[in-house]
Amino acid sequence: MAGPPGAVIRTHALTKYYGTARGIVDVDLEVHAAETFGFLGQNGAGKSTTIRLLLDLIRPTSGSAEVLGLDAHRDRLAIDRRVAYLPGELALYGDLTGTQTLEYLGNLRGRPDRAYRAELVARLELDPSRPIKSLSRGNKQKVGLVAAFQDRPELLILDEPTSGLDPFVQLEFERLAGEARSDGRTVFISSHILPEVERMCDRVGIIREGRLVAVESIATLKARAVQRLEIDFAGPVDAAAFAGVENVREVSLTDGTLRCTVVGSVDGLLKRAAAREVVRIRTIETSLEEIFLAYYGEGEGEGAGHAAA
């Protein structure tokens, strides 16, 4: 399977079953070079399964995966030298200090950059002198982030990278990810913190019940999403005047202000509104969270037959 130039991650019909339990099914995913890609889904949707398959931590039932143009299974060792992975459940040696852990992991990759490591430690406000077993969850996560970024890998695969971090450190992480992208490196982030993804990512993939249901730029997703409008009129308006307008839902009128949602073209609404004196029209921006929930409807349970995330 030869991926196109610039494809850092590429899968074809990637499928994983755990016995009869569904992991992921027929996932076709392509992540470009020098982009920050957000991978979204509820618990049990298949995010972590996909990541483990990309890293050859588990083997697919069928389908294939390439990372950096290499076969995820056959070329695993070559991929490991060029990719940094931060797992969602970070396990570290408790008796080592942060410094010892970072030195050990840096030496494993063979190219420790101690000056950059020191910069990362300072920016993430980490005290690396303490034993890992004495650190809070957030400080352990900082160790994991420094370990991931310290060698400036071509591809960072980060599973819930800001778990346990305070808001100021989260913002510093976002800056680090942006710098990596500006350097021409690729950042793949699995996350449930949608405002964070919205700020950071060029594109997002949404996975539901093991199937990839959308891969789009955030701007494109928003353009296709439900629009929310507010129209201020100069005088009283009867809500019944807007009943049955094409594409218009959830109409309410309060003190001369009409509020509604529009699915598709707003032409019918604007023509109906133009029959009255309009003072102001406001568009309420759709958030990534609203778009995500629209793909999931009322939500997806984790019932029988679903594997872990």
C-alpha positions as CSV (number, residue, x, y, z in Angstrom):
1,M,0.0,0.0,0.0
2,A,1.8,3.1,-1.2
3,G,0.5,6.4,0.4
4,P,0.6,9.7,-1.5
5,P,3.3,12.2,-0.8
6,G,2.7,14.1,2.4
7,A,0.6,11.3,4.0
8,V,2.1,10.8,7.4
9,I,-0.6,8.3,8.5
10,R,-2.6,6.3,6.1
11,T,-5.0,3.4,6.8
12,H,-7.0,1.3,4.4
13,A,-10.1,-0.7,5.6
14,L,-8.4,-1.0,9.0
15,T,-10.4,-3.4,11.2
16,K,-9.9,-4.9,14.6
17,Y,-12.2,-7.2,16.5
18,Y,-11.5,-8.5,20.0
19,G,-13.1,-11.9,19.6
20,T,-16.7,-10.9,18.8
21,A,-16.3,-7.5,20.3
22,R,-16.0,-4.6,17.9
23,G,-12.8,-2.5,18.0
24,I,-12.8,-0.5,14.7
25,V,-14.3,-1.4,11.3
26,D,-13.1,-0.3,7.8
27,V,-11.3,2.8,8.9
28,D,-9.8,4.8,6.0
29,L,-7.8,7.6,7.5
30,E,-5.2,10.0,6.1
31,V,-3.2,12.5,8.1
32,H,-1.1,15.0,6.3
33,A,2.4,16.2,7.0
34,A,2.8,19.3,9.1
35,E,-0.8,19.4,10.4
36,T,-2.3,19.1,13.8
37,F,-5.0,16.4,13.5
38,G,-7.7,15.9,16.2
39,F,-9.2,12.4,16.7
40,L,-12.5,12.6,18.5
41,G,-14.9,10.0,19.8
42,Q,-16.7,8.9,23.0
43,N,-15.2,6.3,25.3
44,G,-15.4,2.9,23.5
45,A,-15.6,4.5,20.0
46,G,-12.2,3.1,18.9
47,K,-9.7,6.0,19.3
48,S,-7.2,4.1,21.4
49,T,-7.6,0.9,19.3
50,T,-6.7,2.9,16.2
51,I,-3.6,4.4,17.8
52,R,-2.5,1.0,19.1
53,L,-2.8,-0.4,15.6
54,L,-0.8,2.4,14.1
55,L,2.0,1.7,16.6
56,D,1.8,-2.1,16.1
57,L,1.0,-2.6,19.8
58,I,-1.8,-4.8,18.6
59,R,-2.4,-6.4,15.2
60,P,-5.4,-5.8,12.9
61,T,-8.0,-8.3,12.1
62,S,-7.9,-7.0,8.5
63,G,-6.8,-4.0,6.6
64,S,-3.5,-2.1,6.7
65,A,-1.8,0.9,8.1
66,E,1.2,3.1,7.1
67,V,3.1,5.5,9.3
68,L,5.6,7.9,7.6
69,G,5.3,5.9,4.5
70,L,6.3,2.6,6.2
71,D,4.3,-0.5,7.0
72,A,3.1,-0.2,10.6
73,H,3.9,-3.9,11.3
74,R,6.9,-4.8,9.1
75,D,8.7,-1.5,9.7
76,R,7.9,-1.0,13.3
77,L,11.4,-0.4,14.5
78,A,12.1,2.2,11.9
79,I,8.8,4.0,12.8
80,D,9.6,3.9,16.5
81,R,12.8,5.9,15.9
82,R,10.8,8.7,14.3
83,V,7.6,8.8,16.3
84,A,6.9,9.8,19.9
85,Y,3.8,8.3,21.6
86,L,2.1,9.5,24.8
87,P,-0.4,6.9,25.9
88,G,-3.6,7.7,27.6
89,E,-2.6,5.6,30.6
90,L,1.0,6.6,31.3
91,A,3.1,4.1,33.2
92,L,6.5,5.1,34.4
93,Y,9.2,3.6,36.8
94,G,8.2,4.9,40.2
95,D,11.6,4.8,41.8
96,L,13.3,7.0,39.1
97,T,13.3,10.7,39.3
98,G,11.9,12.8,36.5
99,T,15.4,13.6,35.3
100,Q,16.4,10.0,35.3
101,T,13.3,9.0,33.4
102,L,13.8,11.7,30.7
103,E,17.5,10.8,30.3
104,Y,16.6,7.1,30.0
105,L,13.9,7.7,27.4
106,G,16.1,10.1,25.5
107,N,19.0,7.7,25.4
108,L,16.7,4.9,24.1
109,R,16.0,7.1,21.1
110,G,19.7,7.8,20.7
111,R,19.6,11.6,20.3
112,P,19.0,13.4,23.6
113,D,18.7,17.2,23.3
114,R,19.3,18.2,26.9
115,A,19.1,22.0,26.2
116,Y,15.7,21.6,24.6
117,R,14.7,19.2,27.4
118,A,15.6,21.9,30.0
119,E,13.5,24.4,28.1
120,L,10.5,22.1,28.1
121,V,10.9,21.4,31.8
122,A,10.9,25.1,32.6
123,R,7.9,25.9,30.3
124,L,5.8,23.1,31.7
125,E,6.8,24.0,35.3
126,L,8.0,20.5,36.1
127,D,10.3,19.7,39.0
128,P,12.3,16.8,37.6
129,S,14.2,16.1,40.8
130,R,11.4,14.3,42.5
131,P,10.8,10.5,42.2
132,I,8.0,9.6,39.8
133,K,6.0,7.8,42.6
134,S,5.8,11.1,44.5
135,L,4.3,13.1,41.6
136,S,0.7,14.0,41.1
137,R,-1.1,12.8,38.0
138,G,-0.7,16.2,36.4
139,N,3.1,16.2,37.1
140,K,3.5,12.7,35.7
141,Q,1.7,13.9,32.6
142,K,4.2,16.7,32.3
143,V,7.1,14.1,32.4
144,G,5.3,12.3,29.6
145,L,4.9,15.4,27.5
146,V,8.6,16.4,27.9
147,A,9.6,12.8,27.0
148,A,7.4,13.1,23.8
149,F,8.6,16.5,22.7
150,Q,12.3,16.4,23.8
151,D,13.7,14.7,20.6
152,R,11.6,16.8,18.2
153,P,10.1,13.7,16.5
154,E,8.6,13.8,13.0
155,L,5.3,12.6,14.3
156,L,3.8,13.0,17.8
157,I,0.9,10.7,18.7
158,L,-0.7,12.0,21.8
159,D,-3.6,10.2,23.5
160,E,-5.5,12.6,25.9
161,P,-2.3,14.7,26.3
162,T,-3.7,17.4,28.7
163,S,-5.3,14.9,31.2
164,G,-4.6,16.2,34.7
165,L,-2.9,19.5,33.6
166,D,-3.9,22.8,35.0
167,P,-5.2,25.4,32.5
168,F,-2.0,27.4,32.3
169,V,0.1,24.3,31.5
170,Q,-2.6,23.3,28.9
171,L,-2.0,26.5,27.1
172,E,1.7,26.0,27.1
173,F,1.2,22.5,25.6
174,E,-0.9,24.1,22.9
175,R,2.0,26.5,22.1
176,L,4.4,23.5,22.0
177,A,2.1,21.7,19.6
178,G,1.8,24.8,17.4
179,E,5.6,25.1,17.3
180,A,6.0,21.5,16.3
181,R,3.6,22.1,13.4
182,S,5.4,25.3,12.4
183,D,8.6,23.2,12.3
184,G,7.0,20.9,9.7
185,R,6.2,18.1,12.1
186,T,2.9,16.4,12.5
187,V,0.8,16.2,15.7
188,F,-2.0,13.6,16.1
189,I,-4.1,14.2,19.2
190,S,-6.8,12.0,20.6
191,S,-8.9,14.1,22.9
192,H,-12.4,14.7,24.4
193,I,-11.6,18.4,25.3
194,L,-13.4,19.9,22.3
195,P,-12.5,23.6,22.8
196,E,-8.8,22.6,22.9
197,V,-9.1,20.7,19.7
198,E,-11.0,23.5,18.1
199,R,-8.2,26.0,18.9
200,M,-5.3,23.7,17.9
201,C,-6.3,21.4,15.0
202,D,-6.3,21.9,11.3
203,R,-8.6,18.9,10.7
204,V,-10.6,16.5,12.9
205,G,-11.8,12.9,12.5
206,I,-14.8,11.8,14.3
207,I,-15.2,8.1,15.1
208,R,-18.4,6.5,16.3
209,E,-19.0,2.9,17.1
210,G,-15.7,1.9,15.5
211,R,-16.4,3.7,12.2
212,L,-14.9,7.0,11.0
213,V,-18.0,9.2,10.3
214,A,-16.3,12.4,9.4
215,V,-12.9,13.8,8.5
216,E,-12.9,17.5,7.7
217,S,-11.3,20.8,8.5
218,I,-13.0,22.5,11.4
219,A,-14.1,25.4,9.1
220,T,-15.8,22.9,6.7
221,L,-17.5,21.1,9.6
222,K,-18.9,24.4,10.9
223,A,-20.0,25.5,7.4
224,R,-22.1,22.3,7.1
225,A,-23.4,22.5,10.6
226,V,-26.7,23.9,11.9
227,Q,-26.6,27.7,12.0
228,R,-28.1,29.6,14.9
229,L,-29.4,33.1,14.0
230,E,-30.9,36.0,15.9
231,I,-32.8,38.7,14.1
232,D,-33.8,42.0,15.8
233,F,-36.9,43.7,14.4
234,A,-37.9,47.3,14.8
235,G,-41.3,46.3,16.1
236,P,-43.4,43.4,17.4
237,V,-43.5,40.3,15.2
238,D,-45.7,37.3,15.5
239,A,-43.8,34.0,15.7
240,A,-46.5,32.4,13.5
241,A,-45.2,34.5,10.6
242,F,-42.2,32.3,10.5
243,A,-43.9,28.9,10.9
244,G,-43.2,26.5,8.1
245,V,-40.3,28.5,6.6
246,E,-38.0,26.0,4.8
247,N,-35.0,24.8,6.8
248,V,-35.9,26.8,9.9
249,R,-36.3,25.1,13.3
250,E,-36.8,26.0,16.9
251,V,-38.3,29.4,16.3
252,S,-38.8,31.7,19.3
253,L,-39.6,35.4,19.6
254,T,-38.9,37.6,22.6
255,D,-39.2,41.4,22.7
256,G,-38.9,41.7,18.9
257,T,-35.9,39.3,18.6
258,L,-36.3,36.1,16.7
259,R,-34.1,33.2,17.5
260,C,-33.9,30.1,15.4
261,T,-31.7,27.4,13.9
262,V,-31.3,26.8,10.2
263,V,-30.3,23.6,8.5
264,G,-29.1,24.4,5.1
265,S,-29.9,27.6,3.1
266,V,-31.1,30.7,5.0
267,D,-32.7,32.1,1.9
268,G,-36.3,31.4,2.9
269,L,-35.8,32.9,6.4
270,L,-34.2,36.1,5.0
271,K,-37.0,36.6,2.5
272,R,-39.6,36.2,5.2
273,A,-37.8,38.6,7.5
274,A,-37.3,41.2,4.7
275,A,-41.1,41.8,4.8
276,R,-40.5,43.6,8.1
277,E,-38.1,46.2,9.3
278,V,-34.9,44.4,10.3
279,V,-32.5,46.2,12.7
280,R,-29.8,43.6,13.1
281,I,-28.9,40.0,12.2
282,R,-26.5,38.0,14.3
283,T,-25.0,34.6,13.6
284,I,-24.1,32.6,16.7
285,E,-21.0,30.5,15.9
286,T,-21.5,26.8,16.1
287,S,-18.9,25.2,18.4
288,L,-17.0,22.0,17.7
289,E,-18.8,20.5,20.7
290,E,-22.2,21.1,19.0
291,I,-21.0,19.6,15.8
292,F,-19.6,16.6,17.6
293,L,-22.9,16.0,19.5
294,A,-24.8,16.2,16.3
295,Y,-22.8,13.3,14.9
296,Y,-23.6,11.3,18.1
297,G,-27.2,12.3,18.4
298,E,-28.4,11.7,21.9
299,G,-25.1,9.8,22.7
300,E,-23.6,6.4,22.3
301,G,-23.6,3.9,25.1
302,E,-20.8,1.4,25.8
303,G,-23.0,-1.6,25.7
304,A,-22.1,-5.2,25.1
305,G,-20.1,-5.9,22.0
306,H,-18.0,-2.7,22.4
307,A,-14.3,-2.9,23.2
308,A,-12.4,-0.3,25.2
309,A,-11.6,3.0,23.6
